[in-house]
Amino acid sequence: MRIGLIAALRRSGDAALRAELPLAGRCVLAWQATLLQSLGVERVLCLTEAATASSDVLQLQHTLEAGGTAFHALKGFAAIPALVRAEDDLVIFADGLVPDPALVRAVLGGDDGTALLRMVATIPADHPLAAAHPEDFERIDAARHWAGVLVMRGAPVQQLADLPADADAIGLLLRLALQAGTPTCDLAARELVPDRWLLADGTAAVASHEAALIARAAPPADWRAPAAALAAMLVRAVVPRGLAEGGLVAGAMALVLLLGAVLLAAFGPATGALAIAGIGAFAAQVSAMFTALAGRLQREEGASRSAVWLGQAVDGLASVTLWFAISPWPSWQPLAIVGPIVIGLARLVARAPRGSLAKAASDRASLLLLLAGAALAGFLPLILSCLALGLLAALLLRPSQD
């Protein structure tokens, strides 16, 4: 069994627990646990300073157990020998350390169920991390310090039972791993830069790392789709404060606005209905970008099912709004069908792998706001017809993928 050991004991310079400092929507401890899960860990042990776990630790426990990973919050290390068998692998992260997942997996292996490399990661004695935090990155010989990550056999862990209960458990395990002959792995100084190897020793360091994470994960503002570009800029400005609930709030607002647009189009002015629908579609774009950004930050592959459903709902409600914008209730005009046709053709054009037209066709908010202007000028049916012909021509002239 692979077992992970993390800790929520040490405090930052501003007296807050390092493990509970917020980083891009979740605490440092949760980032460590997620990395352990990606390494195939089946049980996570967490050293805490109190017998009663904090709210962050309890939330992490519920999240891990819901995903099938056992979790134990421990005050002291007396119970660790009973939870780790001799044949187990024990993966240990230093308290408050958030290493780059790609770098850790490159060093430890473990992909596709293969065995983890048992080793003690080290850095040179003159590395800035070792100089600034010698109590975290402990010296192991004259030339090297521990880098904050190690994988060891479970057998030496049994010796913890014979050691003083008030000692530093992770420091003891590091010494036991070295005494048992666990090989070392020297990490290059260029790999352990702050953007890839964060020690959460204060809010300033976490904020800087958070900004770098978001900059790498956030989608660029592509002005071929103006509303989508504005949504990307808004998400960058609001994150990380709204990462956890931003997508949900924006998605709910989008649905409310689009439903209101349908009712207004059926019984009121088309211009106002299409403007409201455009704002609702913009809110849906914001929601989708929040969801995508959260997925990238949390290393979750694939599109969110909720984001896919929201996109389908936006197009469905936009189609109904356009129908009623041309043919308000209870009248019937055959030309009203051109509205849903334009939305459907825009979806098909947007499926192209790349290209300016595909990007523009995916921007539903800009399309609806453009049509609101056309309705204000009295040219809505004409503009819709021209759009339908243009989108159809784009589909017919698209190069074959065969």
C-alpha positions as CSV (number, residue, x, y, z in Angstrom):
1,M,0.0,0.0,0.0
2,R,1.1,3.5,-0.7
3,I,0.6,5.8,2.3
4,G,1.1,9.6,2.4
5,L,2.2,11.6,5.4
6,I,1.6,15.4,5.6
7,A,1.4,17.8,8.5
8,A,-0.4,20.8,9.7
9,L,1.9,21.9,12.6
10,R,4.2,24.7,11.6
11,R,3.2,28.3,11.4
12,S,4.1,31.0,8.9
13,G,5.6,34.3,9.8
14,D,2.2,35.8,10.4
15,A,1.3,33.1,12.9
16,A,-1.1,31.2,10.6
17,L,-0.8,27.5,10.0
18,R,1.0,27.0,6.8
19,A,-1.1,24.0,5.8
20,E,-4.3,26.1,6.1
21,L,-3.1,29.1,4.0
22,P,-5.5,29.5,1.0
23,L,-3.9,28.9,-2.4
24,A,-6.0,29.3,-5.6
25,G,-9.3,28.2,-4.1
26,R,-8.2,25.6,-1.6
27,C,-5.7,25.3,1.3
28,V,-2.1,24.2,1.0
29,L,-3.0,20.9,2.8
30,A,-5.5,20.1,0.1
31,W,-2.9,20.7,-2.6
32,Q,-0.6,18.2,-0.9
33,A,-3.3,15.6,-0.6
34,T,-4.3,15.9,-4.2
35,L,-0.7,15.4,-5.3
36,L,-0.5,12.3,-3.0
37,Q,-3.7,11.0,-4.7
38,S,-2.1,11.5,-8.1
39,L,0.8,9.3,-6.9
40,G,-1.6,6.5,-6.1
41,V,-1.7,6.9,-2.4
42,E,-4.5,4.9,-0.7
43,R,-4.2,6.3,2.8
44,V,-3.3,9.8,4.0
45,L,-2.0,10.5,7.5
46,C,-2.0,14.1,8.7
47,L,-0.2,15.3,11.8
48,T,-2.2,18.0,13.6
49,E,-1.5,20.1,16.7
50,A,-4.8,19.4,18.4
51,A,-6.8,16.3,19.1
52,T,-9.8,18.0,17.4
53,A,-9.2,18.5,13.7
54,S,-9.7,22.0,12.2
55,S,-12.4,22.7,9.7
56,D,-9.9,22.5,6.8
57,V,-8.7,19.1,7.9
58,L,-12.2,17.9,8.3
59,Q,-13.2,19.1,4.9
60,L,-10.2,17.4,3.4
61,Q,-11.1,14.2,5.2
62,H,-14.6,14.3,3.7
63,T,-13.2,15.0,0.2
64,L,-10.6,12.2,0.3
65,E,-13.0,9.6,1.8
66,A,-15.6,10.5,-0.8
67,G,-13.0,9.6,-3.4
68,G,-12.1,6.3,-1.8
69,T,-8.9,7.4,0.0
70,A,-8.6,6.7,3.8
71,F,-7.7,9.6,6.0
72,H,-6.4,9.8,9.5
73,A,-5.8,13.0,11.5
74,L,-3.2,12.3,14.2
75,K,-2.0,14.3,17.2
76,G,1.5,13.0,17.6
77,F,3.1,10.1,15.8
78,A,2.3,7.3,18.3
79,A,-0.2,5.7,15.9
80,I,1.9,5.8,12.8
81,P,3.7,2.5,13.3
82,A,0.3,0.7,13.6
83,L,-0.9,2.3,10.4
84,V,2.2,1.6,8.2
85,R,3.2,-1.9,7.5
86,A,6.8,-3.0,6.7
87,E,6.0,-3.7,3.0
88,D,4.2,-0.3,2.5
89,D,5.6,2.7,0.7
90,L,5.5,6.0,2.8
91,V,5.4,9.3,0.8
92,I,6.3,12.3,2.9
93,F,6.0,16.0,2.2
94,A,7.4,18.7,4.4
95,D,4.9,20.8,6.3
96,G,3.6,23.6,4.0
97,L,5.5,22.4,0.9
98,V,3.6,22.6,-2.4
99,P,5.9,21.1,-5.1
100,D,5.2,21.1,-8.8
101,P,3.2,17.9,-9.5
102,A,4.9,17.3,-12.9
103,L,8.4,17.6,-11.3
104,V,7.5,15.3,-8.5
105,R,6.0,12.6,-10.8
106,A,9.1,12.9,-13.1
107,V,11.3,12.2,-10.1
108,L,9.2,9.6,-8.3
109,G,7.6,7.8,-11.2
110,G,4.5,5.8,-10.2
111,D,2.5,6.5,-13.4
112,D,0.2,3.7,-14.6
113,G,0.4,1.8,-11.4
114,T,4.2,1.3,-11.5
115,A,6.2,1.3,-8.3
116,L,7.4,4.6,-6.8
117,L,11.1,5.3,-6.7
118,R,12.1,5.1,-3.0
119,M,14.4,8.1,-2.5
120,V,15.2,11.2,-0.5
121,A,15.1,14.3,-2.6
122,T,18.0,16.7,-1.9
123,I,19.1,20.2,-2.8
124,P,22.6,21.8,-2.6
125,A,23.6,23.3,0.7
126,D,23.9,26.7,-1.0
127,H,20.4,26.7,-2.5
128,P,18.3,29.7,-1.4
129,L,15.6,27.4,0.2
130,A,18.2,25.7,2.4
131,A,19.7,29.0,3.4
132,A,16.4,30.6,4.2
133,H,14.6,27.7,5.8
134,P,17.2,25.3,7.4
135,E,14.7,24.0,9.9
136,D,12.4,22.8,7.1
137,F,15.0,21.7,4.5
138,E,17.3,19.9,7.0
139,R,20.9,19.3,6.4
140,I,21.7,15.6,5.7
141,D,25.5,16.0,5.0
142,A,28.1,18.6,4.4
143,A,26.9,19.3,0.8
144,R,23.2,18.6,0.8
145,H,19.9,19.4,2.4
146,W,16.6,17.6,2.3
147,A,14.3,19.0,-0.5
148,G,11.1,18.3,1.4
149,V,10.0,15.1,-0.4
150,L,10.9,11.5,0.3
151,V,9.6,8.0,-0.3
152,M,10.7,5.2,2.1
153,R,9.9,1.6,3.0
154,G,7.5,1.1,5.8
155,A,9.9,-1.1,7.9
156,P,12.0,1.7,9.4
157,V,8.8,3.5,10.5
158,Q,8.3,0.9,13.2
159,Q,11.2,2.4,15.1
160,L,9.1,5.5,15.8
161,A,7.5,3.6,18.7
162,D,10.9,3.7,20.6
163,L,11.5,7.4,20.1
164,P,10.4,10.4,22.3
165,A,6.8,11.3,21.6
166,D,7.5,15.1,21.6
167,A,10.0,14.9,18.7
168,D,9.5,16.1,15.2
169,A,8.0,13.1,13.4
170,I,9.0,14.1,9.9
171,G,12.5,14.9,10.9
172,L,12.8,11.5,12.6
173,L,11.5,9.7,9.6
174,L,14.0,11.5,7.4
175,R,16.8,10.2,9.6
176,L,15.3,6.7,9.7
177,A,15.1,6.7,5.9
178,L,18.7,7.7,5.5
179,Q,19.9,5.2,8.1
180,A,18.0,2.4,6.3
181,G,20.0,3.2,3.1
182,T,17.3,5.0,1.2
183,P,19.1,6.5,-1.8
184,T,19.2,10.2,-2.4
185,C,18.1,12.0,-5.6
186,D,19.8,15.4,-6.2
187,L,17.4,18.0,-7.7
188,A,18.9,20.6,-9.9
189,A,18.8,24.2,-8.6
190,R,17.1,25.4,-11.7
191,E,14.2,23.1,-11.0
192,L,13.5,24.3,-7.5
193,V,12.4,27.9,-8.3
194,P,9.6,29.5,-6.3
195,D,7.1,28.9,-9.1
196,R,7.7,25.2,-8.9
197,W,8.7,24.5,-5.3
198,L,6.7,26.6,-2.8
199,L,7.2,26.6,0.9
200,A,4.1,28.4,2.3
201,D,6.0,30.4,4.9
202,G,3.7,33.5,4.6
203,T,0.9,35.1,2.8
204,A,3.2,37.0,0.5
205,A,4.9,33.9,-0.8
206,V,1.6,32.1,-1.3
207,A,0.1,35.1,-3.1
208,S,3.0,35.3,-5.5
209,H,2.8,31.6,-6.2
210,E,-1.0,31.9,-6.6
211,A,-0.5,34.6,-9.2
212,A,1.9,32.5,-11.1
213,L,-0.4,29.5,-11.1
214,I,-3.3,31.6,-12.3
215,A,-1.3,33.2,-15.0
216,R,-0.3,29.8,-16.4
217,A,-3.8,28.3,-16.1
218,A,-6.0,31.2,-17.1
219,P,-7.1,31.3,-20.8
220,P,-5.7,34.2,-22.9
221,A,-7.9,37.0,-23.9
222,D,-8.6,36.4,-27.6
223,W,-10.2,39.5,-29.1
224,R,-11.5,37.6,-32.1
225,A,-14.3,36.8,-29.6
226,P,-14.8,40.2,-27.8
227,A,-17.2,39.0,-25.1
228,A,-15.2,35.9,-24.4
229,A,-12.0,38.1,-24.1
230,L,-13.8,40.4,-21.6
231,A,-15.0,37.3,-19.6
232,A,-11.4,36.0,-19.5
233,M,-10.2,39.4,-18.2
234,L,-13.0,39.4,-15.5
235,V,-12.1,35.9,-14.3
236,R,-8.5,36.8,-14.0
237,A,-9.4,39.9,-11.9
238,V,-11.8,38.0,-9.6
239,V,-9.8,34.8,-9.1
240,P,-8.8,33.6,-6.5
241,R,-11.4,35.3,-4.3
242,G,-14.3,33.8,-6.3
243,L,-12.8,30.6,-7.6
244,A,-14.8,28.3,-5.4
245,E,-18.3,29.8,-6.1
246,G,-17.7,32.1,-9.1
247,G,-18.7,29.5,-11.7
248,L,-21.9,28.5,-9.8
249,V,-23.0,32.1,-9.2
250,A,-22.3,33.1,-12.8
251,G,-24.0,30.0,-14.2
252,A,-27.2,30.6,-12.1
253,M,-27.2,34.3,-13.1
254,A,-26.9,33.2,-16.8
255,L,-29.9,30.9,-16.6
256,V,-32.1,33.5,-14.8
257,L,-31.2,36.2,-17.4
258,L,-31.8,33.9,-20.4
259,L,-35.2,32.8,-19.0
260,G,-36.1,36.4,-18.5
261,A,-35.0,37.1,-22.0
262,V,-37.4,34.4,-23.3
263,L,-40.3,35.9,-21.5
264,L,-39.5,39.5,-22.5
265,A,-39.1,38.4,-26.2
266,A,-42.5,36.7,-26.1
267,F,-44.4,39.6,-24.6
268,G,-42.2,42.7,-24.9
269,P,-39.6,44.5,-27.0
270,A,-37.1,42.3,-29.0
271,T,-34.2,44.7,-28.4
272,G,-34.4,44.5,-24.6
273,A,-34.9,40.7,-24.7
274,L,-31.8,40.2,-27.0
275,A,-29.7,42.5,-24.9
276,I,-30.6,40.6,-21.7
277,A,-29.9,37.3,-23.5
278,G,-26.5,38.7,-24.5
279,I,-25.7,39.6,-20.9
280,G,-26.9,36.1,-19.8
281,A,-24.7,34.5,-22.4
282,F,-21.8,36.6,-21.1
283,A,-22.4,35.3,-17.6
284,A,-22.4,31.8,-19.0
285,Q,-19.0,32.5,-20.5
286,V,-17.7,33.7,-17.2
287,S,-19.1,30.6,-15.5
288,A,-17.4,28.3,-18.1
289,M,-14.1,30.1,-17.7
290,F,-14.2,29.8,-13.9
291,T,-14.9,26.1,-14.3
292,A,-12.1,25.6,-16.8
293,L,-9.6,27.5,-14.7
294,A,-10.5,25.6,-11.6
295,G,-10.1,22.3,-13.5
296,R,-6.6,23.4,-14.8
297,L,-5.5,24.6,-11.4
298,Q,-6.7,21.3,-9.8
299,R,-5.2,19.2,-12.6
300,E,-8.6,17.8,-13.6
301,E,-8.7,16.7,-17.2
302,G,-11.7,17.1,-19.5
303,A,-14.5,19.5,-19.7
304,S,-16.9,19.9,-16.8
305,R,-20.3,18.2,-17.5
306,S,-22.0,21.2,-15.9
307,A,-20.2,23.6,-18.3
308,V,-21.3,21.5,-21.3
309,W,-24.9,21.5,-20.1
310,L,-24.8,25.2,-19.5
311,G,-23.6,25.8,-23.0
312,Q,-26.4,23.7,-24.4
313,A,-28.9,25.6,-22.2
314,V,-27.6,28.9,-23.4
315,D,-28.0,28.0,-27.1
316,G,-31.4,26.5,-26.5
317,L,-32.7,29.6,-24.7
318,A,-31.1,31.9,-27.1
319,S,-32.8,30.1,-30.0
320,V,-36.2,30.5,-28.3
321,T,-35.5,34.2,-27.6
322,L,-34.7,34.8,-31.3
323,W,-37.8,32.9,-32.3
324,F,-40.0,35.2,-30.1
325,A,-38.0,38.3,-31.1
326,I,-39.3,37.8,-34.7
327,S,-42.6,36.2,-33.9
328,P,-43.9,37.4,-30.4
329,W,-46.5,35.3,-28.7
330,P,-49.2,34.3,-29.9
331,S,-48.4,35.3,-33.5
332,W,-46.8,32.9,-36.0
333,Q,-44.3,33.9,-38.6
334,P,-42.4,31.2,-40.6
335,L,-39.4,33.5,-40.8
336,A,-38.9,33.0,-37.0
337,I,-37.2,29.7,-37.8
338,V,-34.1,31.6,-39.0
339,G,-33.1,32.4,-35.4
340,P,-32.6,28.8,-34.2
341,I,-31.0,28.1,-37.5
342,V,-28.4,30.8,-37.0
343,I,-27.6,29.4,-33.5
344,G,-27.3,25.9,-34.8
345,L,-25.0,26.9,-37.7
346,A,-22.9,29.0,-35.3
347,R,-22.4,25.8,-33.1
348,L,-21.3,23.8,-36.1
349,V,-18.9,26.5,-37.3
350,A,-17.4,26.8,-33.8
351,R,-16.5,23.1,-33.8
352,A,-13.6,23.8,-36.2
353,P,-10.3,23.1,-34.5
354,R,-8.9,26.6,-35.1
355,G,-9.5,29.7,-37.1
356,S,-10.8,33.3,-36.5
357,L,-14.3,32.4,-37.8
358,A,-14.7,29.5,-35.5
359,K,-13.6,31.6,-32.5
360,A,-16.0,34.4,-33.4
361,A,-18.8,31.9,-33.9
362,S,-18.4,30.5,-30.5
363,D,-18.9,33.9,-28.9
364,R,-22.6,33.7,-28.2
365,A,-22.8,36.9,-26.1
366,S,-21.3,39.0,-28.9
367,L,-23.7,37.5,-31.4
368,L,-26.8,38.2,-29.3
369,L,-25.7,41.8,-28.5
370,L,-25.1,42.4,-32.2
371,L,-28.6,41.1,-32.9
372,A,-30.0,43.4,-30.2
373,G,-28.5,46.3,-32.2
374,A,-30.0,44.9,-35.4
375,A,-33.4,44.7,-33.7
376,L,-33.1,48.3,-32.5
377,A,-32.4,49.4,-36.0
378,G,-35.3,47.3,-37.4
379,F,-33.1,45.0,-39.4
380,L,-33.2,41.8,-37.3
381,P,-34.8,39.4,-39.9
382,L,-32.4,40.7,-42.5
383,I,-29.3,40.4,-40.4
384,L,-30.3,36.9,-39.3
385,S,-30.8,35.8,-42.9
386,C,-27.4,37.2,-43.9
387,L,-25.8,35.5,-40.9
388,A,-27.4,32.2,-41.8
389,L,-26.1,32.4,-45.4
390,G,-22.7,33.4,-44.2
391,L,-22.4,30.6,-41.7
392,L,-23.7,28.1,-44.2
393,A,-21.1,29.2,-46.7
394,A,-18.4,28.8,-44.1
395,L,-19.5,25.2,-43.4
396,L,-19.6,24.4,-47.1
397,L,-16.3,25.9,-47.9
398,R,-14.5,24.4,-44.9
399,P,-11.6,22.2,-46.0
400,S,-12.3,18.5,-45.8
401,Q,-10.8,16.7,-42.8
402,D,-10.5,13.4,-44.7
